[in-house]
Amino acid sequence: MKKTLVALAALAASGAFAQSTVSIWGAVDASYNYASGDTATGNQNKSSLANSQYGSSKLGFSGLEDLGGGLKAKFWLEAGLANDTGAGKGSNSNNQNSGAAIAAAGGQGIVFQRRSYVGLVGNFGEIKLGREYVNTFLGVQGAVDPFFTNGPADSTQMALLLSVYKGFATTGTNASNMVTYITPDMGGFSANGQIWMGENVSGPNNANDGGGYSITAQYAKGPIFVSLGQQQTKYSGLTNAGVASGQGDYTLQSLSASYDFGPAKIMYTYAHEGVAALAGPDLKNDTNMFAVSVPFGAFKFKGSYIIGTNNLSSGGLNAGTKADMKGSMFGLGVDYTLSKRSIVYATYAGFSNSDNGNNYGANVIGGMTANGSAGNLAIGMYHSF
């Protein structure tokens, strides 16, 4: 339930624009998680209280002002929460490792790292200035994931292996210093263009580092949804723990489609991640997701299967020629709607690796062995306000 406040300060100052509003909203998600996986010391398990396993825990403020003539001004501030500990989520100031001083989750209090922008909306579409989700992720991959890119079975654990779980780029999901333009809906067709800046001084080799773009296009009408996009972030010498030499530009290409039959909805996503190596073979991660969701009264049943291929050598991320290694994940989930704002859920994901790989699901328990497997179960509750 959104609590809407009349913008009294603006009204007092101008005596006009009575349509100005500010909304306060958010969500809290908590779950019991049980994870297990193959490690060098055998199969190990861990119990924990986690957050954001169905939907992201967050706190947000947004506002809209009618300027007349079809033009509106807006702002959006959205912070991620780790409600199991009370901490905020981390951020990055310039899309590079040098901007990670505020990235240690919990060490900086509340940070509006999910979204923080101001913009204009009109017949021309929408323009936003500030930190925002990269739409190749949110408007393509995230648009059809039955698990909303949250929790044990979310697609990012397979499809964003290089950027999110191996840390080769800070812009896999969000980017700072961004300008976004969204076209109006044109009979179901729309497009989204974004550019972001690393804000480096000109001259040095890394002058363009942290700068990049995303461009997406989609068709959404009736039961049909199709979306595709590409993002790229420039890096002249990105380094990562376990990488012997610098890596170059990061690229993500995604294609998603879904069809809603009514009794069931089917979904598909292809994603390709690449990092241009300054020395040795380029890194890659390719995934295909097949998914379905079936509503049944207050229940929703969900399932997905993702197959992936990467060339991150298990002997070190930059060790010699990287042969392709494969893996898979299957996810099962059930949600039960208690009310318009409250949902209880259970989600399970199982990961497996082959061809001497150990990257898929490695974050579940840590220290996974070659050809190892892992599983993660979350049982929890999500409440929005």
Rosetta blueprint (number, residue, H / E / L):
1 M L
2 K L
3 K E
4 T E
5 L E
6 V E
7 A L
8 L H
9 A H
10 A H
11 L H
12 A H
13 A H
14 S H
15 G L
16 A L
17 F L
18 A L
19 Q L
20 S L
21 T E
22 V E
23 S E
24 I E
25 W E
26 G E
27 A E
28 V E
29 D E
30 A E
31 S E
32 Y E
33 N E
34 Y E
35 A E
36 S E
37 G E
38 D E
39 T E
40 A L
41 T L
42 G E
43 N E
44 Q E
45 N E
46 K E
47 S E
48 S E
49 L E
50 A E
51 N E
52 S L
53 Q L
54 Y L
55 G L
56 S L
57 S L
58 K E
59 L E
60 G E
61 F E
62 S E
63 G E
64 L E
65 E E
66 D E
67 L E
68 G E
69 G L
70 G L
71 L E
72 K E
73 A E
74 K E
75 F E
76 W E
77 L E
78 E E
79 A E
80 G E
81 L E
82 A E
83 N L
84 D L
85 T L
86 G L
87 A E
88 G E
89 K L
90 G L
91 S L
92 N L
93 S L
94 N L
95 N L
96 Q L
97 N H
98 S H
99 G H
100 A H
101 A H
102 I H
103 A L
104 A L
105 A L
106 G L
107 G L
108 Q L
109 G L
110 I L
111 V L
112 F L
113 Q L
114 R L
115 R E
116 S E
117 Y E
118 V E
119 G E
120 L E
121 V E
122 G E
123 N L
124 F L
125 G E
126 E E
127 I E
128 K E
129 L E
130 G E
131 R E
132 E E
133 Y E
134 V L
135 N H
136 T H
137 F H
138 L H
139 G H
140 V H
141 Q H
142 G H
143 A H
144 V H
145 D L
146 P L
147 F L
148 F L
149 T L
150 N L
151 G L
152 P L
153 A L
154 D L
155 S L
156 T H
157 Q H
158 M H
159 A H
160 L L
161 L H
162 L H
163 S H
164 V H
165 Y H
166 K L
167 G L
168 F L
169 A L
170 T L
171 T L
172 G L
173 T L
174 N E
175 A E
176 S L
177 N L
178 M E
179 V E
180 T E
181 Y E
182 I E
183 T L
184 P L
185 D L
186 M E
187 G L
188 G L
189 F E
190 S E
191 A E
192 N E
193 G E
194 Q E
195 I E
196 W E
197 M L
198 G L
199 E L
200 N L
201 V L
202 S L
203 G L
204 P L
205 N L
206 N L
207 A L
208 N L
209 D L
210 G L
211 G L
212 G E
213 Y E
214 S E
215 I E
216 T E
217 A E
218 Q E
219 Y E
220 A E
221 K E
222 G L
223 P L
224 I E
225 F E
226 V E
227 S E
228 L E
229 G E
230 Q E
231 Q E
232 Q E
233 T E
234 K L
235 Y L
236 S L
237 G L
238 L E
239 T L
240 N L
241 A L
242 G L
243 V L
244 A L
245 S L
246 G L
247 Q E
248 G E
249 D E
250 Y E
251 T E
252 L E
253 Q E
254 S E
255 L E
256 S E
257 A E
258 S E
259 Y E
260 D E
261 F L
262 G L
263 P L
264 A L
265 K E
266 I E
267 M E
268 Y E
269 T E
270 Y E
271 A E
272 H E
273 E E
274 G E
275 V E
276 A E
277 A E
278 L L
279 A L
280 G L
281 P L
282 D L
283 L E
284 K E
285 N E
286 D E
287 T E
288 N E
289 M E
290 F E
291 A E
292 V E
293 S E
294 V E
295 P E
296 F E
297 G L
298 A L
299 F E
300 K E
301 F E
302 K E
303 G E
304 S E
305 Y E
306 I E
307 I E
308 G E
309 T E
310 N E
311 N L
312 L L
313 S L
314 S L
315 G L
316 G L
317 L L
318 N L
319 A L
320 G L
321 T L
322 K L
323 A L
324 D L
325 M E
326 K E
327 G E
328 S E
329 M E
330 F E
331 G E
332 L E
333 G E
334 V E
335 D E
336 Y E
337 T E
338 L L
339 S L
340 K L
341 R L
342 S E
343 I E
344 V E
345 Y E
346 A E
347 T E
348 Y E
349 A E
350 G E
351 F E
352 S E
353 N E
354 S L
355 D L
356 N L
357 G L
358 N L
359 N L
360 Y L
361 G L
362 A H
363 N H
364 V H
365 I H
366 G L
367 G L
368 M E
369 T L
370 A L
371 N L
372 G L
373 S E
374 A E
375 G E
376 N E
377 L E
378 A E
379 I E
380 G E
381 M E
382 Y E
383 H E
384 S E
385 F L
